Amino acid sequence: MNISFFTGVSGMIAQQEGMNIYANNIANVNTVGFKAMRPSFAECLYVRYRETEPQWETGHGQYLMKTDLMWEEGLFSSTDQPLDFALPNDGFFMVIDRNGETLLTRDGAFAMTFNEDSGAWELISAAGEYVLDYEQNRIQIPFEITEDEDGNQTVTTLVDYAALEEMVGVFTVPNNWGLDNADKNRFVITERSGDAVPAPEYDKVRMALEKSTVDLAGDMVRIIETQRSYQLSAKIIQTSDEFIRIANNLRS
């Protein structure tokens, strides 16, 4: 098959993957703590078809080499929710899902839920995972049950927000770029990132949330550029097909 087909197809595949990344960034422009992603492309192998002409090398298009997370700190927005937290540093909150998997996140929009298994009120993330303290234990919130003369019970949570802020764990990893993306704006600890370690010296800002780091205008421009590149790769395939059709007609 003509090499130009490989060049065009590889370009279309790479640009489609890039388009998906930019579209995902734009879709999460209002997601709390979201870190924008940036694709990086590389050239495929070059082949030398004539040993007597070393400068004559033919490429085979491009591919998506890697996807980097943009770790700069997002802007903060003040909220009226006492269980909202933001991190003015490179730390992470640690959560554990219902499957027992430990994950990291920058999303500090927390809430409370009653856990029937433990019989206690516990702090959870917006996605329903349990928030962990510095010892990687679930954070339980004290409460009391009062009963009136008719036997009706009332549950009252005794939230000491200052104490709760001290309990919410902040963790760091040696290499942020080694973290893997997970669903629901979460990050998975890997060998490349290193183990998460508690960072009690890191500050937390209560009643605030970190906005996403998406550059909306910039990603819109990149989508237009990617679309044009995709169309150019498609044009290469169309032109190659036309040349082959002409050659076949001349043979016949």
C-alpha positions as CSV (number, residue, x, y, z in Angstrom):
1,M,0.0,0.0,0.0
2,N,1.2,3.5,-0.7
3,I,3.1,5.0,2.2
4,S,1.1,8.2,1.9
5,F,-1.9,6.2,3.2
6,F,-0.1,5.3,6.4
7,T,1.0,8.9,6.8
8,G,-2.6,10.2,6.4
9,V,-4.2,7.5,8.5
10,S,-1.7,7.9,11.4
11,G,-2.2,11.7,11.3
12,M,-6.0,11.3,11.4
13,I,-5.8,8.9,14.4
14,A,-3.4,11.1,16.3
15,Q,-5.4,14.3,15.7
16,Q,-8.6,12.5,16.7
17,E,-7.0,11.5,20.0
18,G,-5.9,15.1,20.5
19,M,-9.4,16.4,19.7
20,N,-10.8,14.0,22.4
21,I,-8.3,15.4,25.0
22,Y,-9.1,19.1,24.2
23,A,-12.9,18.3,24.2
24,N,-12.6,16.6,27.6
25,N,-10.8,19.7,28.9
26,I,-13.6,22.0,27.7
27,A,-16.3,19.6,29.1
28,N,-14.6,19.9,32.6
29,V,-14.1,23.7,32.6
30,N,-16.4,23.9,35.6
31,T,-15.3,20.8,37.4
32,V,-13.8,21.5,40.8
33,G,-10.1,20.7,41.1
34,F,-9.8,19.5,37.5
35,K,-6.4,19.5,35.9
36,A,-6.3,20.2,32.2
37,M,-4.5,17.7,29.9
38,R,-2.1,18.5,27.1
39,P,-1.3,16.0,24.3
40,S,2.2,15.6,22.9
41,F,2.8,14.2,19.4
42,A,5.9,12.6,17.9
43,E,6.9,11.5,14.4
44,C,6.8,7.8,13.4
45,L,9.9,6.0,12.2
46,Y,11.7,7.2,9.1
47,V,12.8,4.6,6.4
48,R,15.7,5.0,4.1
49,Y,14.9,3.4,0.8
50,R,18.2,4.0,-1.0
51,E,21.4,3.3,0.8
52,T,23.2,5.4,-1.8
53,E,21.1,8.4,-0.9
54,P,21.2,8.7,2.9
55,Q,19.3,12.0,2.8
56,W,16.3,10.4,1.2
57,E,14.2,9.3,4.1
58,T,10.5,8.7,4.1
59,G,8.3,9.3,7.2
60,H,5.2,7.4,8.2
61,G,3.2,10.1,9.9
62,Q,2.7,10.9,13.6
63,Y,1.3,9.4,16.8
64,L,0.2,10.5,20.3
65,M,3.4,10.1,22.4
66,K,2.0,11.1,25.8
67,T,-0.6,13.1,27.6
68,D,0.6,15.4,30.4
69,L,-1.5,16.8,33.2
70,M,-1.1,20.6,33.8
71,W,-0.4,20.8,37.5
72,E,-0.5,24.6,38.0
73,E,-2.8,25.8,40.8
74,G,-6.3,26.9,39.8
75,L,-8.1,30.0,41.0
76,F,-10.1,29.8,44.2
77,S,-13.8,30.6,44.6
78,S,-15.4,31.3,47.9
79,T,-18.4,29.3,48.9
80,D,-20.9,29.3,51.8
81,Q,-20.4,25.6,52.5
82,P,-18.4,24.9,55.7
83,L,-17.4,21.5,54.3
84,D,-15.7,22.9,51.2
85,F,-11.9,22.8,51.2
86,A,-9.2,24.1,48.8
87,L,-5.5,23.4,48.8
88,P,-3.1,26.4,48.2
89,N,-0.3,24.0,47.4
90,D,0.6,20.8,45.5
91,G,-1.1,18.5,47.9
92,F,-4.0,16.1,47.5
93,F,-7.0,14.9,49.5
94,M,-7.1,11.1,49.9
95,V,-10.4,9.2,49.5
96,I,-11.3,5.5,49.4
97,D,-14.1,4.2,47.3
98,R,-16.6,1.4,48.1
99,N,-14.3,-1.1,46.4
100,G,-11.5,-0.3,48.9
101,E,-9.3,1.5,46.3
102,T,-7.4,4.5,47.6
103,L,-7.3,7.5,45.3
104,L,-6.1,11.1,45.3
105,T,-8.1,14.2,44.3
106,R,-8.0,18.0,44.4
107,D,-11.8,18.2,44.7
108,G,-12.6,19.4,48.2
109,A,-16.4,19.6,47.9
110,F,-17.2,17.4,50.8
111,A,-20.4,16.3,52.6
112,M,-21.6,14.1,55.4
113,T,-23.4,10.8,55.3
114,F,-24.6,8.3,57.9
115,N,-22.8,4.9,57.6
116,E,-25.1,2.2,58.8
117,D,-22.2,-0.3,59.1
118,S,-20.2,1.9,61.4
119,G,-23.2,3.6,63.0
120,A,-21.5,7.0,62.6
121,W,-21.6,10.1,60.5
122,E,-18.7,10.2,58.1
123,L,-17.1,12.7,55.7
124,I,-17.5,11.9,52.0
125,S,-16.5,13.4,48.7
126,A,-18.9,14.7,46.1
127,A,-18.6,11.3,44.4
128,G,-19.5,9.4,47.5
129,E,-16.1,8.2,48.5
130,Y,-14.9,8.3,52.1
131,V,-12.4,11.1,52.9
132,L,-9.4,9.9,54.9
133,D,-7.4,11.6,57.7
134,Y,-3.6,11.6,58.0
135,E,-3.6,8.0,59.3
136,Q,-5.7,7.0,56.2
137,N,-8.7,6.3,58.4
138,R,-12.3,7.4,57.7
139,I,-13.2,10.7,59.3
140,Q,-16.1,10.2,61.7
141,I,-18.2,13.2,62.9
142,P,-19.6,13.0,66.5
143,F,-23.4,13.2,67.0
144,E,-26.0,12.9,69.7
145,I,-29.5,11.4,69.8
146,T,-32.1,13.2,71.8
147,E,-35.6,11.8,72.6
148,D,-38.7,13.8,73.5
149,E,-41.5,12.8,75.8
150,D,-43.3,11.1,72.9
151,G,-40.4,8.9,72.0
152,N,-39.4,10.8,68.9
153,Q,-35.7,10.8,68.3
154,T,-33.7,13.6,66.9
155,V,-30.1,13.2,65.6
156,T,-27.9,16.2,66.0
157,T,-24.4,16.3,64.4
158,L,-21.8,18.0,66.6
159,V,-19.5,19.5,64.0
160,D,-16.5,21.4,65.2
161,Y,-15.4,22.8,61.9
162,A,-12.0,23.9,63.2
163,A,-11.3,20.4,64.5
164,L,-12.6,18.8,61.3
165,E,-10.3,21.0,59.2
166,E,-7.4,19.6,61.2
167,M,-8.6,16.0,60.7
168,V,-8.9,16.2,56.9
169,G,-5.7,14.7,55.5
170,V,-3.4,16.3,52.9
171,F,-0.9,14.1,51.0
172,T,1.9,14.5,48.5
173,V,3.7,12.3,46.1
174,P,7.3,12.6,44.9
175,N,6.3,12.8,41.3
176,N,2.9,14.3,40.3
177,W,3.5,13.5,36.7
178,G,3.6,9.8,37.5
179,L,0.0,9.7,38.7
180,D,-2.6,8.0,36.4
181,N,-5.9,9.5,35.6
182,A,-9.0,7.8,37.0
183,D,-12.7,8.4,36.7
184,K,-14.5,11.2,38.6
185,N,-11.5,13.5,38.6
186,R,-9.4,11.2,40.7
187,F,-5.7,10.1,40.4
188,V,-4.2,6.7,41.0
189,I,-0.9,6.2,42.8
190,T,1.7,4.3,40.7
191,E,5.3,3.2,41.0
192,R,6.3,6.2,38.9
193,S,4.5,8.7,41.2
194,G,5.8,7.1,44.4
195,D,3.9,6.5,47.6
196,A,1.6,9.2,49.1
197,V,2.9,10.6,52.3
198,P,1.0,12.8,54.8
199,A,1.8,16.5,54.7
200,P,0.3,18.0,57.9
201,E,2.3,21.2,57.4
202,Y,0.3,22.0,54.3
203,D,-2.5,24.6,54.6
204,K,-6.1,24.1,53.8
205,V,-8.6,26.8,52.9
206,R,-12.1,26.2,54.3
207,M,-15.3,27.5,52.5
208,A,-13.4,27.6,49.2
209,L,-13.0,25.4,46.1
210,E,-10.3,25.3,43.5
211,K,-11.5,25.9,39.9
212,S,-10.3,23.9,37.0
213,T,-7.1,24.8,35.2
214,V,-8.7,24.7,31.8
215,D,-7.8,27.5,29.4
216,L,-11.1,27.7,27.6
217,A,-10.1,30.2,24.9
218,G,-6.8,28.4,24.3
219,D,-8.4,24.9,24.0
220,M,-11.0,26.3,21.6
221,V,-8.1,27.5,19.4
222,R,-6.3,24.2,19.7
223,I,-9.5,22.4,18.6
224,I,-9.7,24.5,15.5
225,E,-6.0,23.8,14.8
226,T,-6.5,20.0,15.4
227,Q,-9.6,20.0,13.1
228,R,-7.6,21.6,10.3
229,S,-4.8,19.1,10.7
230,Y,-7.3,16.3,10.7
231,Q,-8.7,17.6,7.4
232,L,-5.3,17.9,5.9
233,S,-4.5,14.2,6.8
234,A,-7.8,13.2,5.2
235,K,-6.9,15.2,2.1
236,I,-3.6,13.2,1.9
237,I,-5.6,10.0,1.8
238,Q,-8.0,11.4,-0.8
239,T,-5.1,12.6,-3.0
240,S,-3.3,9.2,-2.7
241,D,-6.4,7.4,-3.7
242,E,-6.8,9.6,-6.7
243,F,-3.2,9.0,-7.8
244,I,-3.7,5.2,-7.5
245,R,-6.9,5.4,-9.5
246,I,-5.2,7.3,-12.3
247,A,-2.3,4.9,-12.3
248,N,-4.7,1.9,-12.6
249,N,-6.5,3.5,-15.4
250,L,-3.3,4.1,-17.3
251,R,-2.3,0.5,-16.9
252,S,-5.6,-0.7,-18.3
